[in-house]
Every structure is written in C-alpha cells, then in structure tokens.
Amino acid sequence: MSRFSKLTHVLWLCQYHIFWGPKYRYRVLTGKVGFEASKAIRVYAERLGCEGIEANVQH
C-alpha cells in the first residue's frame, strides 16, 4: 500500500498529528476513561473515512 492517495489527475498525502493535553498535564485519561476516549476517537475517525496509524494514551 502506498503512503499516497491518488485519483486520475492528483496525488496527495494528508497527515495530521493531534495532541490533547489537560491543564497542568494532569493524568485524567487513566483506566476505563482512557480506553473509552481512545475507542471513541477510533470510531469517529473510521466514520470520517480516516485511517488511524497510531494512538497512544499515556497512563
């Protein structure tokens, strides 16, 4: 599979890096909350037709 997407007259590579950090970097995404947040992001990205390469929730 190529890193690039293409149509008849165009070739593109679209990448985004999303970071969410709470105030003072408190660790609020722990346990079930972190699992559910990660799951919700994956489901929403799939609905938009996006491909998730990597996800990381730090404990």
CHARMM-style PDB file with segment names, atoms N, HN, CA, C and O in Angstrom:
ATOM      1  N   MET     1       0.845  -1.185   0.000  1.00  0.00      PROA
ATOM      2  CA  MET     1       0.000   0.000   0.000  1.00  0.00      PROA
ATOM      3  C   MET     1       0.883   1.239   0.000  1.00  0.00      PROA
ATOM      4  O   MET     1       1.839   1.330   0.771  1.00  0.00      PROA
ATOM      5  N   SER     2       0.568   2.167  -0.844  1.00  0.00      PROA
ATOM      6  HN  SER     2      -0.208   2.094  -1.470  1.00  0.00      PROA
ATOM      7  CA  SER     2       1.336   3.405  -0.966  1.00  0.00      PROA
ATOM      8  C   SER     2       0.953   4.382   0.141  1.00  0.00      PROA
ATOM      9  O   SER     2      -0.172   4.362   0.641  1.00  0.00      PROA
ATOM     10  N   ARG     3       1.902   5.234   0.516  1.00  0.00      PROA
ATOM     11  HN  ARG     3       2.815   5.250   0.110  1.00  0.00      PROA
ATOM     12  CA  ARG     3       1.613   6.286   1.501  1.00  0.00      PROA
ATOM     13  C   ARG     3       0.720   7.361   0.896  1.00  0.00      PROA
ATOM     14  O   ARG     3       0.065   8.102   1.628  1.00  0.00      PROA
ATOM     15  N   PHE     4       0.687   7.452  -0.418  1.00  0.00      PROA
ATOM     16  HN  PHE     4       1.220   6.850  -1.012  1.00  0.00      PROA
ATOM     17  CA  PHE     4      -0.048   8.499  -1.106  1.00  0.00      PROA
ATOM     18  C   PHE     4      -1.393   7.981  -1.595  1.00  0.00      PROA
ATOM     19  O   PHE     4      -1.538   6.805  -1.931  1.00  0.00      PROA
ATOM     20  N   SER     5      -2.363   8.868  -1.629  1.00  0.00      PROA
ATOM     21  HN  SER     5      -2.245   9.823  -1.356  1.00  0.00      PROA
ATOM     22  CA  SER     5      -3.658   8.562  -2.226  1.00  0.00      PROA
ATOM     23  C   SER     5      -3.689   9.229  -3.590  1.00  0.00      PROA
ATOM     24  O   SER     5      -3.031  10.249  -3.798  1.00  0.00      PROA
ATOM     25  N   LYS     6      -4.443   8.664  -4.518  1.00  0.00      PROA
ATOM     26  HN  LYS     6      -4.977   7.835  -4.349  1.00  0.00      PROA
ATOM     27  CA  LYS     6      -4.464   9.273  -5.840  1.00  0.00      PROA
ATOM     28  C   LYS     6      -5.798   9.071  -6.526  1.00  0.00      PROA
ATOM     29  O   LYS     6      -6.527   8.112  -6.272  1.00  0.00      PROA
ATOM     30  N   LEU     7      -6.083  10.009  -7.401  1.00  0.00      PROA
ATOM     31  HN  LEU     7      -5.491  10.788  -7.607  1.00  0.00      PROA
ATOM     32  CA  LEU     7      -7.194   9.935  -8.332  1.00  0.00      PROA
ATOM     33  C   LEU     7      -6.604  10.112  -9.723  1.00  0.00      PROA
ATOM     34  O   LEU     7      -5.387  10.029  -9.890  1.00  0.00      PROA
ATOM     35  N   THR     8      -7.421  10.346 -10.698  1.00  0.00      PROA
ATOM     36  HN  THR     8      -8.410  10.413 -10.562  1.00  0.00      PROA
ATOM     37  CA  THR     8      -6.942  10.426 -12.068  1.00  0.00      PROA
ATOM     38  C   THR     8      -5.871  11.494 -12.261  1.00  0.00      PROA
ATOM     39  O   THR     8      -4.838  11.213 -12.869  1.00  0.00      PROA
ATOM     40  N   HSD     9      -6.085  12.704 -11.765  1.00  0.00      PROA
ATOM     41  HN  HSD     9      -6.924  12.932 -11.271  1.00  0.00      PROA
ATOM     42  CA  HSD     9      -5.171  13.812 -12.033  1.00  0.00      PROA
ATOM     43  C   HSD     9      -4.509  14.390 -10.789  1.00  0.00      PROA
ATOM     44  O   HSD     9      -3.965  15.493 -10.840  1.00  0.00      PROA
ATOM     45  N   VAL    10      -4.547  13.666  -9.673  1.00  0.00      PROA
ATOM     46  HN  VAL    10      -4.990  12.770  -9.632  1.00  0.00      PROA
ATOM     47  CA  VAL    10      -3.985  14.227  -8.444  1.00  0.00      PROA
ATOM     48  C   VAL    10      -3.391  13.108  -7.585  1.00  0.00      PROA
ATOM     49  O   VAL    10      -3.872  11.975  -7.581  1.00  0.00      PROA
ATOM     50  N   LEU    11      -2.339  13.463  -6.865  1.00  0.00      PROA
ATOM     51  HN  LEU    11      -1.948  14.384  -6.868  1.00  0.00      PROA
ATOM     52  CA  LEU    11      -1.673  12.559  -5.935  1.00  0.00      PROA
ATOM     53  C   LEU    11      -1.455  13.349  -4.648  1.00  0.00      PROA
ATOM     54  O   LEU    11      -0.920  14.456  -4.701  1.00  0.00      PROA
ATOM     55  N   TRP    12      -1.858  12.807  -3.477  1.00  0.00      PROA
ATOM     56  HN  TRP    12      -2.293  11.907  -3.433  1.00  0.00      PROA
ATOM     57  CA  TRP    12      -1.728  13.578  -2.254  1.00  0.00      PROA
ATOM     58  C   TRP    12      -1.356  12.707  -1.066  1.00  0.00      PROA
ATOM     59  O   TRP    12      -1.536  11.489  -1.069  1.00  0.00      PROA
ATOM     60  N   LEU    13      -0.830  13.381  -0.050  1.00  0.00      PROA
ATOM     61  HN  LEU    13      -0.684  14.370  -0.048  1.00  0.00      PROA
ATOM     62  CA  LEU    13      -0.505  12.765   1.236  1.00  0.00      PROA
ATOM     63  C   LEU    13      -0.990  13.735   2.306  1.00  0.00      PROA
ATOM     64  O   LEU    13      -0.456  14.837   2.431  1.00  0.00      PROA
ATOM     65  N   CYS    14      -1.976  13.343   3.060  1.00  0.00      PROA
ATOM     66  HN  CYS    14      -2.409  12.447   2.958  1.00  0.00      PROA
ATOM     67  CA  CYS    14      -2.565  14.214   4.078  1.00  0.00      PROA
ATOM     68  C   CYS    14      -2.310  13.585   5.444  1.00  0.00      PROA
ATOM     69  O   CYS    14      -2.760  12.471   5.712  1.00  0.00      PROA
ATOM     70  N   GLN    15      -1.582  14.307   6.316  1.00  0.00      PROA
ATOM     71  HN  GLN    15      -1.217  15.212   6.098  1.00  0.00      PROA
ATOM     72  CA  GLN    15      -1.269  13.786   7.638  1.00  0.00      PROA
ATOM     73  C   GLN    15      -1.585  14.835   8.699  1.00  0.00      PROA
ATOM     74  O   GLN    15      -1.358  16.027   8.496  1.00  0.00      PROA
ATOM     75  N   TYR    16      -2.108  14.377   9.829  1.00  0.00      PROA
ATOM     76  HN  TYR    16      -2.293  13.409   9.994  1.00  0.00      PROA
ATOM     77  CA  TYR    16      -2.384  15.240  10.962  1.00  0.00      PROA
ATOM     78  C   TYR    16      -1.836  14.590  12.223  1.00  0.00      PROA
ATOM     79  O   TYR    16      -1.875  13.369  12.371  1.00  0.00      PROA
ATOM     80  N   HSD    17      -1.334  15.400  13.114  1.00  0.00      PROA
ATOM     81  HN  HSD    17      -1.302  16.393  12.995  1.00  0.00      PROA
ATOM     82  CA  HSD    17      -0.896  14.945  14.429  1.00  0.00      PROA
ATOM     83  C   HSD    17      -1.757  15.694  15.430  1.00  0.00      PROA
ATOM     84  O   HSD    17      -1.718  16.922  15.493  1.00  0.00      PROA
ATOM     85  N   ILE    18      -2.523  14.967  16.199  1.00  0.00      PROA
ATOM     86  HN  ILE    18      -2.555  13.969  16.147  1.00  0.00      PROA
ATOM     87  CA  ILE    18      -3.444  15.592  17.158  1.00  0.00      PROA
ATOM     88  C   ILE    18      -2.952  15.300  18.564  1.00  0.00      PROA
ATOM     89  O   ILE    18      -2.687  14.149  18.913  1.00  0.00      PROA
ATOM     90  N   PHE    19      -2.832  16.354  19.372  1.00  0.00      PROA
ATOM     91  HN  PHE    19      -3.048  17.288  19.088  1.00  0.00      PROA
ATOM     92  CA  PHE    19      -2.406  16.225  20.760  1.00  0.00      PROA
ATOM     93  C   PHE    19      -3.439  16.902  21.634  1.00  0.00      PROA
ATOM     94  O   PHE    19      -3.822  18.045  21.382  1.00  0.00      PROA
ATOM     95  N   TRP    20      -3.885  16.210  22.646  1.00  0.00      PROA
ATOM     96  HN  TRP    20      -3.573  15.282  22.850  1.00  0.00      PROA
ATOM     97  CA  TRP    20      -4.797  16.791  23.626  1.00  0.00      PROA
ATOM     98  C   TRP    20      -4.144  16.660  24.985  1.00  0.00      PROA
ATOM     99  O   TRP    20      -3.824  15.556  25.427  1.00  0.00      PROA
ATOM    100  N   GLY    21      -3.949  17.769  25.634  1.00  0.00      PROA
ATOM    101  HN  GLY    21      -4.209  18.666  25.275  1.00  0.00      PROA
ATOM    102  CA  GLY    21      -3.336  17.751  26.958  1.00  0.00      PROA
ATOM    103  C   GLY    21      -4.139  18.613  27.920  1.00  0.00      PROA
ATOM    104  O   GLY    21      -4.387  19.784  27.633  1.00  0.00      PROA
ATOM    105  N   PRO    22      -4.544  18.064  29.039  1.00  0.00      PROA
ATOM    106  CA  PRO    22      -5.303  18.847  30.021  1.00  0.00      PROA
ATOM    107  C   PRO    22      -4.409  19.875  30.714  1.00  0.00      PROA
ATOM    108  O   PRO    22      -3.183  19.782  30.669  1.00  0.00      PROA
ATOM    109  N   LYS    23      -5.038  20.840  31.346  1.00  0.00      PROA
ATOM    110  HN  LYS    23      -6.035  20.915  31.382  1.00  0.00      PROA
ATOM    111  CA  LYS    23      -4.303  21.880  32.050  1.00  0.00      PROA
ATOM    112  C   LYS    23      -3.372  21.265  33.094  1.00  0.00      PROA
ATOM    113  O   LYS    23      -3.768  20.371  33.842  1.00  0.00      PROA
ATOM    114  N   TYR    24      -2.165  21.741  33.136  1.00  0.00      PROA
ATOM    115  HN  TYR    24      -1.843  22.467  32.528  1.00  0.00      PROA
ATOM    116  CA  TYR    24      -1.118  21.277  34.054  1.00  0.00      PROA
ATOM    117  C   TYR    24      -0.749  19.812  33.829  1.00  0.00      PROA
ATOM    118  O   TYR    24      -0.085  19.204  34.669  1.00  0.00      PROA
ATOM    119  N   ARG    25      -1.174  19.245  32.702  1.00  0.00      PROA
ATOM    120  HN  ARG    25      -1.713  19.739  32.020  1.00  0.00      PROA
ATOM    121  CA  ARG    25      -0.851  17.863  32.318  1.00  0.00      PROA
ATOM    122  C   ARG    25      -1.220  16.822  33.385  1.00  0.00      PROA
ATOM    123  O   ARG    25      -0.498  15.847  33.590  1.00  0.00      PROA
ATOM    124  N   TYR    26      -2.351  17.047  34.056  1.00  0.00      PROA
ATOM    125  HN  TYR    26      -2.937  17.840  33.889  1.00  0.00      PROA
ATOM    126  CA  TYR    26      -2.848  16.029  34.975  1.00  0.00      PROA
ATOM    127  C   TYR    26      -3.204  14.780  34.184  1.00  0.00      PROA
ATOM    128  O   TYR    26      -3.692  14.885  33.059  1.00  0.00      PROA
ATOM    129  N   ARG    27      -2.978  13.642  34.730  1.00  0.00      PROA
ATOM    130  HN  ARG    27      -2.581  13.557  35.644  1.00  0.00      PROA
ATOM    131  CA  ARG    27      -3.254  12.383  34.039  1.00  0.00      PROA
ATOM    132  C   ARG    27      -4.720  11.990  34.286  1.00  0.00      PROA
ATOM    133  O   ARG    27      -5.032  11.268  35.232  1.00  0.00      PROA
ATOM    134  N   VAL    28      -5.600  12.480  33.420  1.00  0.00      PROA
ATOM    135  HN  VAL    28      -5.346  13.067  32.651  1.00  0.00      PROA
ATOM    136  CA  VAL    28      -7.025  12.211  33.572  1.00  0.00      PROA
ATOM    137  C   VAL    28      -7.488  11.055  32.700  1.00  0.00      PROA
ATOM    138  O   VAL    28      -8.562  10.502  32.937  1.00  0.00      PROA
ATOM    139  N   LEU    29      -6.698  10.675  31.693  1.00  0.00      PROA
ATOM    140  HN  LEU    29      -5.826  11.124  31.501  1.00  0.00      PROA
ATOM    141  CA  LEU    29      -7.087   9.582  30.799  1.00  0.00      PROA
ATOM    142  C   LEU    29      -6.467   8.272  31.292  1.00  0.00      PROA
ATOM    143  O   LEU    29      -5.597   7.695  30.640  1.00  0.00      PROA
ATOM    144  N   THR    30      -6.925   7.827  32.432  1.00  0.00      PROA
ATOM    145  HN  THR    30      -7.633   8.296  32.962  1.00  0.00      PROA
ATOM    146  CA  THR    30      -6.402   6.589  33.004  1.00  0.00      PROA
ATOM    147  C   THR    30      -7.517   5.548  33.064  1.00  0.00      PROA
ATOM    148  O   THR    30      -8.696   5.892  33.150  1.00  0.00      PROA
ATOM    149  N   GLY    31      -7.141   4.302  33.020  1.00  0.00      PROA
ATOM    150  HN  GLY    31      -6.183   4.023  32.951  1.00  0.00      PROA
ATOM    151  CA  GLY    31      -8.097   3.200  33.171  1.00  0.00      PROA
ATOM    152  C   GLY    31      -9.166   3.181  32.101  1.00  0.00      PROA
ATOM    153  O   GLY    31      -8.878   3.303  30.910  1.00  0.00      PROA
ATOM    154  N   LYS    32     -10.407   3.027  32.541  1.00  0.00      PROA
ATOM    155  HN  LYS    32     -10.641   2.928  33.508  1.00  0.00      PROA
ATOM    156  CA  LYS    32     -11.540   2.928  31.626  1.00  0.00      PROA
ATOM    157  C   LYS    32     -11.772   4.212  30.844  1.00  0.00      PROA
ATOM    158  O   LYS    32     -12.212   4.166  29.695  1.00  0.00      PROA
ATOM    159  N   VAL    33     -11.480   5.355  31.452  1.00  0.00      PROA
ATOM    160  HN  VAL    33     -11.122   5.392  32.385  1.00  0.00      PROA
ATOM    161  CA  VAL    33     -11.668   6.637  30.771  1.00  0.00      PROA
ATOM    162  C   VAL    33     -10.745   6.719  29.552  1.00  0.00      PROA
ATOM    163  O   VAL    33     -11.180   7.128  28.475  1.00  0.00      PROA
ATOM    164  N   GLY    34      -9.509   6.344  29.710  1.00  0.00      PROA
ATOM    165  HN  GLY    34      -9.156   6.012  30.584  1.00  0.00      PROA
ATOM    166  CA  GLY    34      -8.552   6.351  28.599  1.00  0.00      PROA
ATOM    167  C   GLY    34      -8.947   5.382  27.501  1.00  0.00      PROA
ATOM    168  O   GLY    34      -8.834   5.696  26.316  1.00  0.00      PROA
ATOM    169  N   PHE    35      -9.411   4.197  27.898  1.00  0.00      PROA
ATOM    170  HN  PHE    35      -9.502   3.942  28.861  1.00  0.00      PROA
ATOM    171  CA  PHE    35      -9.839   3.202  26.924  1.00  0.00      PROA
ATOM    172  C   PHE    35     -11.025   3.707  26.117  1.00  0.00      PROA
ATOM    173  O   PHE    35     -11.041   3.587  24.892  1.00  0.00      PROA
ATOM    174  N   GLU    36     -12.015   4.269  26.795  1.00  0.00      PROA
ATOM    175  HN  GLU    36     -12.002   4.366  27.790  1.00  0.00      PROA
ATOM    176  CA  GLU    36     -13.209   4.774  26.111  1.00  0.00      PROA
ATOM    177  C   GLU    36     -12.887   5.967  25.214  1.00  0.00      PROA
ATOM    178  O   GLU    36     -13.447   6.083  24.124  1.00  0.00      PROA
ATOM    179  N   ALA    37     -11.997   6.852  25.655  1.00  0.00      PROA
ATOM    180  HN  ALA    37     -11.543   6.757  26.541  1.00  0.00      PROA
ATOM    181  CA  ALA    37     -11.602   8.000  24.826  1.00  0.00      PROA
ATOM    182  C   ALA    37     -10.903   7.519  23.563  1.00  0.00      PROA
ATOM    183  O   ALA    37     -11.192   8.009  22.471  1.00  0.00      PROA
ATOM    184  N   SER    38      -9.997   6.577  23.698  1.00  0.00      PROA
ATOM    185  HN  SER    38      -9.762   6.179  24.585  1.00  0.00      PROA
ATOM    186  CA  SER    38      -9.284   6.025  22.549  1.00  0.00      PROA
ATOM    187  C   SER    38     -10.255   5.343  21.586  1.00  0.00      PROA
ATOM    188  O   SER    38     -10.152   5.501  20.369  1.00  0.00      PROA
ATOM    189  N   LYS    39     -11.188   4.592  22.137  1.00  0.00      PROA
ATOM    190  HN  LYS    39     -11.272   4.463  23.125  1.00  0.00      PROA
ATOM    191  CA  LYS    39     -12.178   3.890  21.325  1.00  0.00      PROA
ATOM    192  C   LYS    39     -13.077   4.880  20.577  1.00  0.00      PROA
ATOM    193  O   LYS    39     -13.371   4.677  19.398  1.00  0.00      PROA
ATOM    194  N   ALA    40     -13.514   5.944  21.250  1.00  0.00      PROA
ATOM    195  HN  ALA    40     -13.275   6.109  22.207  1.00  0.00      PROA
ATOM    196  CA  ALA    40     -14.380   6.952  20.627  1.00  0.00      PROA
ATOM    197  C   ALA    40     -13.663   7.663  19.478  1.00  0.00      PROA
ATOM    198  O   ALA    40     -14.266   7.928  18.438  1.00  0.00      PROA
ATOM    199  N   ILE    41     -12.380   7.971  19.665  1.00  0.00      PROA
ATOM    200  HN  ILE    41     -11.890   7.757  20.509  1.00  0.00      PROA
ATOM    201  CA  ILE    41     -11.614   8.634  18.612  1.00  0.00      PROA
ATOM    202  C   ILE    41     -11.483   7.724  17.398  1.00  0.00      PROA
ATOM    203  O   ILE    41     -11.621   8.177  16.262  1.00  0.00      PROA
ATOM    204  N   ARG    42     -11.217   6.442  17.636  1.00  0.00      PROA
ATOM    205  HN  ARG    42     -11.105   6.074  18.559  1.00  0.00      PROA
ATOM    206  CA  ARG    42     -11.090   5.490  16.517  1.00  0.00      PROA
ATOM    207  C   ARG    42     -12.399   5.343  15.750  1.00  0.00      PROA
ATOM    208  O   ARG    42     -12.396   5.318  14.519  1.00  0.00      PROA
ATOM    209  N   VAL    43     -13.517   5.246  16.468  1.00  0.00      PROA
ATOM    210  HN  VAL    43     -13.519   5.267  17.468  1.00  0.00      PROA
ATOM    211  CA  VAL    43     -14.825   5.092  15.825  1.00  0.00      PROA
ATOM    212  C   VAL    43     -15.153   6.332  14.996  1.00  0.00      PROA
ATOM    213  O   VAL    43     -15.616   6.213  13.862  1.00  0.00      PROA
ATOM    214  N   TYR    44     -14.917   7.517  15.551  1.00  0.00      PROA
ATOM    215  HN  TYR    44     -14.541   7.614  16.472  1.00  0.00      PROA
ATOM    216  CA  TYR    44     -15.212   8.764  14.833  1.00  0.00      PROA
ATOM    217  C   TYR    44     -14.336   8.899  13.589  1.00  0.00      PROA
ATOM    218  O   TYR    44     -14.818   9.307  12.533  1.00  0.00      PROA
ATOM    219  N   ALA    45     -13.059   8.562  13.709  1.00  0.00      PROA
ATOM    220  HN  ALA    45     -12.668   8.230  14.567  1.00  0.00      PROA
ATOM    221  CA  ALA    45     -12.159   8.635  12.556  1.00  0.00      PROA
ATOM    222  C   ALA    45     -12.597   7.662  11.468  1.00  0.00      PROA
ATOM    223  O   ALA    45     -12.536   7.982  10.281  1.00  0.00      PROA
ATOM    224  N   GLU    46     -13.033   6.486  11.869  1.00  0.00      PROA
ATOM    225  HN  GLU    46     -13.082   6.226  12.834  1.00  0.00      PROA
ATOM    226  CA  GLU    46     -13.500   5.499  10.894  1.00  0.00      PROA
ATOM    227  C   GLU    46     -14.741   6.002  10.162  1.00  0.00      PROA
ATOM    228  O   GLU    46     -14.869   5.800   8.954  1.00  0.00      PROA
ATOM    229  N   ARG    47     -15.644   6.646  10.869  1.00  0.00      PROA
ATOM    230  HN  ARG    47     -15.540   6.810  11.850  1.00  0.00      PROA
ATOM    231  CA  ARG    47     -16.848   7.205  10.242  1.00  0.00      PROA
ATOM    232  C   ARG    47     -16.501   8.284   9.225  1.00  0.00      PROA
ATOM    233  O   ARG    47     -17.185   8.434   8.213  1.00  0.00      PROA
ATOM    234  N   LEU    48     -15.432   9.037   9.497  1.00  0.00      PROA
ATOM    235  HN  LEU    48     -14.876   8.915  10.319  1.00  0.00      PROA
ATOM    236  CA  LEU    48     -14.999  10.080   8.568  1.00  0.00      PROA
ATOM    237  C   LEU    48     -14.192   9.518   7.401  1.00  0.00      PROA
ATOM    238  O   LEU    48     -13.884  10.235   6.449  1.00  0.00      PROA
ATOM    239  N   GLY    49     -13.858   8.257   7.479  1.00  0.00      PROA
ATOM    240  HN  GLY    49     -14.108   7.675   8.253  1.00  0.00      PROA
ATOM    241  CA  GLY    49     -13.080   7.640   6.421  1.00  0.00      PROA
ATOM    242  C   GLY    49     -11.592   7.878   6.570  1.00  0.00      PROA
ATOM    243  O   GLY    49     -10.847   7.789   5.595  1.00  0.00      PROA
ATOM    244  N   CYS    50     -11.151   8.180   7.783  1.00  0.00      PROA
ATOM    245  HN  CYS    50     -11.757   8.252   8.576  1.00  0.00      PROA
ATOM    246  CA  CYS    50      -9.734   8.419   8.052  1.00  0.00      PROA
ATOM    247  C   CYS    50      -9.060   7.128   8.483  1.00  0.00      PROA
ATOM    248  O   CYS    50      -9.703   6.221   9.011  1.00  0.00      PROA
ATOM    249  N   GLU    51      -7.773   7.059   8.254  1.00  0.00      PROA
ATOM    250  HN  GLU    51      -7.250   7.796   7.825  1.00  0.00      PROA
ATOM    251  CA  GLU    51      -7.004   5.899   8.665  1.00  0.00      PROA
ATOM    252  C   GLU    51      -6.143   6.291   9.867  1.00  0.00      PROA
ATOM    253  O   GLU    51      -5.330   7.211   9.780  1.00  0.00      PROA
ATOM    254  N   GLY    52      -6.323   5.600  10.969  1.00  0.00      PROA
ATOM    255  HN  GLY    52      -6.984   4.853  11.039  1.00  0.00      PROA
ATOM    256  CA  GLY    52      -5.520   5.873  12.160  1.00  0.00      PROA
ATOM    257  C   GLY    52      -4.265   5.025  12.137  1.00  0.00      PROA
ATOM    258  O   GLY    52      -4.343   3.797  12.121  1.00  0.00      PROA
ATOM    259  N   ILE    53      -3.127   5.659  12.135  1.00  0.00      PROA
ATOM    260  HN  ILE    53      -3.064   6.657  12.148  1.00  0.00      PROA
ATOM    261  CA  ILE    53      -1.859   4.948  12.092  1.00  0.00      PROA
ATOM    262  C   ILE    53      -1.430   4.529  13.492  1.00  0.00      PROA
ATOM    263  O   ILE    53      -1.013   3.391  13.707  1.00  0.00      PROA
ATOM    264  N   GLU    54      -1.536   5.461  14.452  1.00  0.00      PROA
ATOM    265  HN  GLU    54      -1.875   6.386  14.278  1.00  0.00      PROA
ATOM    266  CA  GLU    54      -1.064   5.171  15.793  1.00  0.00      PROA
ATOM    267  C   GLU    54      -1.865   5.982  16.801  1.00  0.00      PROA
ATOM    268  O   GLU    54      -2.223   7.129  16.536  1.00  0.00      PROA
ATOM    269  N   ALA    55      -2.143   5.394  17.945  1.00  0.00      PROA
ATOM    270  HN  ALA    55      -1.852   4.462  18.160  1.00  0.00      PROA
ATOM    271  CA  ALA    55      -2.795   6.100  19.040  1.00  0.00      PROA
ATOM    272  C   ALA    55      -2.058   5.732  20.326  1.00  0.00      PROA
ATOM    273  O   ALA    55      -1.646   4.588  20.514  1.00  0.00      PROA
ATOM    274  N   ASN    56      -1.903   6.707  21.193  1.00  0.00      PROA
ATOM    275  HN  ASN    56      -2.238   7.636  21.040  1.00  0.00      PROA
ATOM    276  CA  ASN    56      -1.169   6.473  22.427  1.00  0.00      PROA
ATOM    277  C   ASN    56      -1.824   7.261  23.559  1.00  0.00      PROA
ATOM    278  O   ASN    56      -1.912   8.488  23.503  1.00  0.00      PROA
ATOM    279  N   VAL    57      -2.276   6.557  24.572  1.00  0.00      PROA
ATOM    280  HN  VAL    57      -2.205   5.561  24.618  1.00  0.00      PROA
ATOM    281  CA  VAL    57      -2.814   7.193  25.768  1.00  0.00      PROA
ATOM    282  C   VAL    57      -1.838   6.873  26.884  1.00  0.00      PROA
ATOM    283  O   VAL    57      -1.676   5.712  27.259  1.00  0.00      PROA
ATOM    284  N   GLN    58      -1.190   7.895  27.414  1.00  0.00      PROA
ATOM    285  HN  GLN    58      -1.322   8.839  27.109  1.00  0.00      PROA
ATOM    286  CA  GLN    58      -0.186   7.686  28.459  1.00  0.00      PROA
ATOM    287  C   GLN    58      -0.857   7.624  29.814  1.00  0.00      PROA
ATOM    288  O   GLN    58      -1.753   8.416  30.106  1.00  0.00      PROA
ATOM    289  N   HSD    59      -0.434   6.700  30.629  1.00  0.00      PROA
ATOM    290  HN  HSD    59       0.294   6.057  30.391  1.00  0.00      PROA
ATOM    291  CA  HSD    59      -1.034   6.492  31.952  1.00  0.00      PROA
ATOM    292  C   HSD    59      -0.192   7.133  33.026  1.00  0.00      PROA
ATOM    293  OT1 HSD    59      -0.538   7.064  34.205  1.00  0.00      PROA
TER     294      HSD     59
END
